[in-house]
Amino acid sequence: MSENIVYAAGGVLWRLVEGKLRILLIHRTQYRDVTLPKGKVDPGETLAETAVREIHEETGIRVSLGVPVGVSTYHMPSKRNKVVHYWAAEATDAAIKASSFVPNKEIAALEWVSAKKARAKLSYPVDVEILDKFLEIRDKDVLRTFPIIALRHAKAVPADEWDGSDASRPLAPRGRKQANALVGPLLAFGARRIVSSPAVRCAKTVGPLSAALGRRVDYSPLISQDAWEEGATDARSVVGARVRSRKPAVLCSHGPVLPEIIQELAMATGSLMGSHLGNASGLSPGGFSVVHLSTDNPGSGIVAIETHQPSV
């Protein structure tokens, strides 16, 4: 990230009240303005982690990120540029009831309003632009989504430096750092189910996430590199099960297998093929792509894909 740019992240929080869309606006105390929740990236954070942290700090509501809805850029009084990344984020009834918000020195009030009122009340054109991008997604009837995350295992000890079997290759020191660093951003997208190749480098990559969630890993040889080398992979059955479940999932696999996983995600949802799929599968060790699918109708196609390369 450039030192001349201030990076920030936030979200368009939404809920349905008696079937009607409502948007959350925040009234800031010091600036006496009305904005969308957002804030600056803390050292060591990814943008996704920043978004969920800032949303919680400003509203008291814990969310998982949905589809990306745009990036705003504007000049600050310091003459530096500020770049803010936004995601859609549904505020569930349970999360709202658990909110710890009280008016404070930063946020004076929270207000749930219709989209029309939100456009009129927002103080800044850049926020209105983000809201409009969000409403474009709403108009396509794909507002409620779930993610399937294709993850490449973290950096492993090179094959020419390992005497054991390929499947037993462990993570390198950098890979262990990457595995720990993955927990925050994967949780930001609501990761729950974990499916992994049984190879040690994959198992150790998702180990910290498994511990954080308190959930076991489902090891599947169908997405292993050994199966790929033998022509015996079956990403279709693995992907199909996850799409049918309509629940957030992480699929941890290997570089050669990832293109098949992404392709099967496209085919399972009736999506058009294109170069964007190749970009989503061309991950560095420790990188991941979030494939957002419609919860109500997964067969309507991939709603959005975003790729995150390793931060370590």
C-alpha positions as CSV (number, residue, x, y, z in Angstrom):
1,M,0.0,0.0,0.0
2,S,1.2,3.5,-0.9
3,E,2.3,5.7,2.0
4,N,0.7,8.7,0.2
5,I,-2.7,7.1,0.4
6,V,-4.9,6.6,3.5
7,Y,-6.7,3.3,3.1
8,A,-10.0,2.6,4.8
9,A,-12.9,0.2,4.6
10,G,-16.6,0.0,5.5
11,G,-19.9,-1.3,4.5
12,V,-23.5,-0.7,3.4
13,L,-25.4,-2.3,6.2
14,W,-28.9,-3.5,5.2
15,R,-31.8,-5.4,6.6
16,L,-35.3,-6.3,5.6
17,V,-38.2,-5.0,7.7
18,E,-41.5,-6.5,6.7
19,G,-40.0,-7.2,3.3
20,K,-38.8,-3.6,2.8
21,L,-35.1,-2.7,2.5
22,R,-33.6,-0.5,5.1
23,I,-30.1,1.1,5.1
24,L,-28.1,2.0,8.2
25,L,-26.8,5.6,8.4
26,I,-24.5,6.9,11.0
27,H,-24.7,10.5,12.4
28,R,-21.2,11.5,13.4
29,T,-20.8,13.7,16.5
30,Q,-17.8,15.8,15.6
31,Y,-18.5,16.4,11.9
32,R,-22.3,16.7,12.2
33,D,-22.7,14.7,9.0
34,V,-24.4,11.5,7.9
35,T,-22.3,8.8,6.4
36,L,-21.9,5.1,5.8
37,P,-19.8,3.2,8.5
38,K,-16.1,3.1,7.7
39,G,-12.7,3.6,9.1
40,K,-9.0,3.6,8.6
41,V,-6.9,0.4,8.2
42,D,-5.0,-0.5,11.4
43,P,-1.4,-1.8,11.0
44,G,-1.3,-5.4,10.0
45,E,-5.0,-5.5,9.0
46,T,-6.5,-6.4,5.6
47,L,-9.2,-4.3,4.2
48,A,-11.8,-7.0,4.9
49,E,-10.8,-7.1,8.6
50,T,-10.9,-3.3,8.8
51,A,-14.4,-3.3,7.4
52,V,-15.9,-5.7,9.9
53,R,-14.0,-4.1,12.8
54,E,-15.0,-0.5,11.9
55,I,-18.6,-1.5,11.4
56,H,-18.7,-3.1,14.8
57,E,-16.9,-0.2,16.5
58,E,-19.2,2.4,15.0
59,T,-22.6,0.5,15.1
60,G,-22.1,-2.2,17.7
61,I,-23.3,-4.7,15.1
62,R,-21.2,-7.7,14.1
63,V,-21.5,-8.7,10.4
64,S,-20.0,-10.9,7.8
65,L,-19.1,-9.2,4.5
66,G,-21.2,-9.8,1.4
67,V,-20.4,-8.7,-2.1
68,P,-18.0,-5.8,-2.8
69,V,-20.0,-2.6,-3.7
70,G,-17.2,-0.3,-4.8
71,V,-14.3,2.0,-3.9
72,S,-14.5,5.7,-3.3
73,T,-11.5,8.0,-3.6
74,Y,-11.3,11.6,-2.4
75,H,-8.8,14.3,-1.2
76,M,-8.3,14.9,2.5
77,P,-7.5,18.3,4.0
78,S,-3.9,17.0,4.4
79,K,-3.8,16.8,0.6
80,R,-3.4,13.0,0.8
81,N,-5.9,10.8,-1.0
82,K,-8.2,8.5,0.9
83,V,-9.3,5.3,-0.7
84,V,-12.3,3.5,0.9
85,H,-13.4,-0.1,0.0
86,Y,-17.0,-1.0,0.7
87,W,-18.9,-4.3,1.0
88,A,-22.6,-5.0,1.4
89,A,-23.3,-6.5,4.9
90,E,-26.6,-7.8,6.1
91,A,-27.4,-7.0,9.7
92,T,-29.3,-10.0,11.1
93,D,-32.0,-9.6,13.8
94,A,-29.8,-11.4,16.2
95,A,-26.8,-9.1,15.5
96,I,-29.0,-6.0,16.0
97,K,-30.4,-7.3,19.3
98,A,-26.8,-8.0,20.4
99,S,-25.6,-4.5,19.5
100,S,-23.7,-2.7,22.2
101,F,-24.1,0.8,20.6
102,V,-24.7,3.9,22.7
103,P,-24.2,7.5,21.6
104,N,-20.5,8.5,22.0
105,K,-17.9,11.1,21.1
106,E,-17.6,9.7,17.6
107,I,-21.1,8.5,16.7
108,A,-24.2,10.5,17.9
109,A,-26.9,8.3,16.4
110,L,-27.8,5.4,14.1
111,E,-30.7,5.5,11.7
112,W,-32.4,2.9,9.6
113,V,-34.0,4.4,6.6
114,S,-35.3,3.5,3.1
115,A,-32.9,3.6,0.2
116,K,-34.6,6.8,-1.1
117,K,-34.2,8.5,2.2
118,A,-30.6,7.3,2.5
119,R,-29.8,8.9,-0.8
120,A,-31.3,12.2,0.4
121,K,-29.7,12.2,3.8
122,L,-26.1,11.1,3.0
123,S,-23.8,14.1,3.3
124,Y,-21.3,13.2,0.6
125,P,-21.7,12.4,-3.1
126,V,-19.1,9.6,-2.8
127,D,-21.3,7.8,-0.3
128,V,-24.3,8.2,-2.6
129,E,-22.3,6.6,-5.4
130,I,-21.5,3.6,-3.2
131,L,-25.2,3.3,-2.2
132,D,-26.2,3.4,-5.9
133,K,-23.9,0.6,-6.7
134,F,-25.4,-1.4,-3.8
135,L,-28.9,-0.7,-5.1
136,E,-27.8,-2.0,-8.6
137,I,-27.2,-5.4,-6.9
138,R,-30.5,-5.1,-5.1
139,D,-32.3,-4.5,-8.4
140,K,-30.8,-7.8,-9.7
141,D,-32.5,-9.7,-6.8
142,V,-29.2,-11.1,-5.6
143,L,-28.8,-9.1,-2.3
144,R,-28.5,-12.0,0.1
145,T,-25.4,-14.0,-0.8
146,F,-23.1,-16.7,0.6
147,P,-19.4,-17.1,-0.1
148,I,-17.4,-20.1,-1.3
149,I,-13.8,-19.3,-0.8
150,A,-11.1,-21.0,-2.9
151,L,-7.9,-21.0,-0.9
152,R,-4.4,-22.0,-2.1
153,H,-2.3,-23.5,0.7
154,A,0.3,-21.3,2.3
155,K,4.0,-21.3,1.4
156,A,5.4,-24.9,1.8
157,V,8.9,-26.2,2.1
158,P,10.1,-26.6,-1.6
159,A,9.8,-30.1,-3.0
160,D,13.6,-30.3,-3.7
161,E,14.3,-29.6,-0.1
162,W,12.0,-32.4,1.2
163,D,12.9,-36.1,1.4
164,G,9.4,-37.3,2.2
165,S,6.3,-37.7,0.1
166,D,4.8,-34.7,-1.6
167,A,1.7,-34.9,0.5
168,S,3.8,-34.8,3.7
169,R,5.6,-31.5,2.8
170,P,5.1,-29.0,5.7
171,L,4.7,-25.3,5.6
172,A,7.8,-23.1,5.5
173,P,8.2,-20.5,8.3
174,R,6.6,-17.9,6.0
175,G,3.7,-20.3,5.3
176,R,3.0,-20.6,9.1
177,K,2.8,-16.9,9.3
178,Q,0.5,-16.8,6.3
179,A,-1.8,-19.4,7.9
180,N,-2.2,-17.4,11.0
181,A,-2.8,-14.2,9.0
182,L,-5.6,-15.8,7.0
183,V,-7.8,-16.3,10.0
184,G,-9.0,-12.6,10.3
185,P,-9.9,-12.1,6.6
186,L,-11.6,-15.5,6.2
187,L,-13.7,-14.8,9.3
188,A,-14.6,-11.4,7.9
189,F,-16.3,-13.2,5.0
190,G,-18.2,-15.5,7.4
191,A,-16.2,-18.6,6.8
192,R,-17.7,-21.6,8.6
193,R,-17.3,-25.0,6.9
194,I,-13.8,-26.0,6.0
195,V,-13.0,-28.5,3.3
196,S,-9.3,-29.3,2.6
197,S,-7.0,-31.5,0.7
198,P,-5.5,-33.9,3.2
199,A,-1.9,-32.8,2.2
200,V,0.0,-31.6,5.3
201,R,0.5,-28.1,3.7
202,C,-3.2,-27.7,3.2
203,A,-4.1,-29.1,6.6
204,K,-1.7,-26.7,8.4
205,T,-3.0,-23.8,6.3
206,V,-6.5,-24.1,7.6
207,G,-5.5,-25.3,11.1
208,P,-5.5,-21.8,12.7
209,L,-8.9,-21.1,11.1
210,S,-10.3,-24.4,12.4
211,A,-9.1,-23.6,15.9
212,A,-10.6,-20.1,15.8
213,L,-14.0,-21.5,14.7
214,G,-13.8,-24.5,17.0
215,R,-14.9,-26.6,14.0
216,R,-13.3,-29.7,12.4
217,V,-11.8,-29.8,8.9
218,D,-13.5,-32.0,6.3
219,Y,-10.5,-33.6,4.5
220,S,-11.3,-34.6,0.9
221,P,-8.7,-36.4,-1.3
222,L,-10.9,-35.5,-4.2
223,I,-9.2,-32.0,-4.3
224,S,-5.7,-33.2,-3.5
225,Q,-2.7,-32.8,-5.7
226,D,-2.1,-36.6,-5.6
227,A,-5.5,-37.1,-7.2
228,W,-4.8,-34.4,-9.7
229,E,-1.6,-36.1,-10.8
230,E,-3.5,-39.4,-11.1
231,G,-6.3,-37.7,-13.1
232,A,-8.7,-38.6,-10.3
233,T,-9.8,-35.3,-8.9
234,D,-13.5,-34.7,-8.5
235,A,-14.0,-31.0,-7.7
236,R,-17.5,-31.2,-9.2
237,S,-18.9,-33.3,-6.3
238,V,-17.1,-31.2,-3.7
239,V,-18.2,-27.9,-5.2
240,G,-21.8,-29.2,-5.8
241,A,-22.2,-30.2,-2.2
242,R,-21.2,-26.8,-1.0
243,V,-23.4,-24.9,-3.5
244,R,-26.4,-27.0,-2.5
245,S,-25.8,-26.3,1.2
246,R,-25.9,-22.5,0.5
247,K,-23.6,-22.0,3.5
248,P,-20.2,-20.2,3.7
249,A,-17.3,-22.6,3.0
250,V,-13.6,-22.6,2.5
251,L,-12.1,-25.0,0.0
252,C,-8.3,-25.3,0.5
253,S,-6.4,-27.0,-2.3
254,H,-3.4,-26.8,-4.6
255,G,-2.4,-24.5,-7.5
256,P,-3.1,-27.1,-10.2
257,V,-6.5,-28.0,-8.7
258,L,-7.8,-24.4,-8.2
259,P,-8.7,-23.8,-11.8
260,E,-10.9,-26.9,-11.7
261,I,-12.6,-25.7,-8.5
262,I,-13.3,-22.3,-10.0
263,Q,-14.6,-23.7,-13.2
264,E,-16.9,-26.1,-11.4
265,L,-18.2,-23.2,-9.3
266,A,-19.1,-21.4,-12.6
267,M,-20.7,-24.5,-14.1
268,A,-22.7,-25.3,-10.9
269,T,-24.2,-21.8,-11.0
270,G,-24.7,-21.5,-14.7
271,S,-22.2,-18.7,-15.0
272,L,-20.5,-17.6,-18.2
273,M,-16.9,-18.6,-18.6
274,G,-14.3,-15.8,-19.0
275,S,-10.8,-14.6,-18.2
276,H,-12.0,-13.4,-14.8
277,L,-12.2,-17.1,-13.8
278,G,-8.5,-17.6,-14.7
279,N,-7.6,-14.6,-12.6
280,A,-9.5,-16.0,-9.6
281,S,-7.7,-19.3,-9.8
282,G,-4.2,-17.9,-10.4
283,L,-3.4,-17.5,-6.7
284,S,-0.1,-17.2,-4.9
285,P,0.5,-19.5,-1.9
286,G,-1.7,-18.2,0.9
287,G,-4.0,-16.3,-1.5
288,F,-7.8,-16.8,-1.8
289,S,-10.7,-15.9,-4.0
290,V,-14.2,-15.2,-2.6
291,V,-16.9,-16.4,-5.0
292,H,-20.2,-14.8,-3.9
293,L,-23.4,-16.7,-4.8
294,S,-27.1,-15.9,-4.4
295,T,-28.5,-17.6,-1.4
296,D,-32.0,-17.6,-2.8
297,N,-31.0,-18.8,-6.3
298,P,-27.4,-20.0,-6.7
299,G,-28.2,-21.0,-10.2
300,S,-28.6,-17.4,-11.2
301,G,-24.8,-17.2,-11.6
302,I,-21.8,-15.9,-9.8
303,V,-22.7,-12.5,-8.3
304,A,-19.1,-11.4,-7.7
305,I,-15.6,-12.7,-7.4
306,E,-12.9,-10.9,-5.4
307,T,-9.3,-12.1,-5.1
308,H,-7.0,-11.5,-2.1
309,Q,-3.3,-12.2,-2.3
310,P,-1.4,-13.0,0.9
311,S,-0.6,-10.1,3.2
312,V,2.5,-11.9,4.6
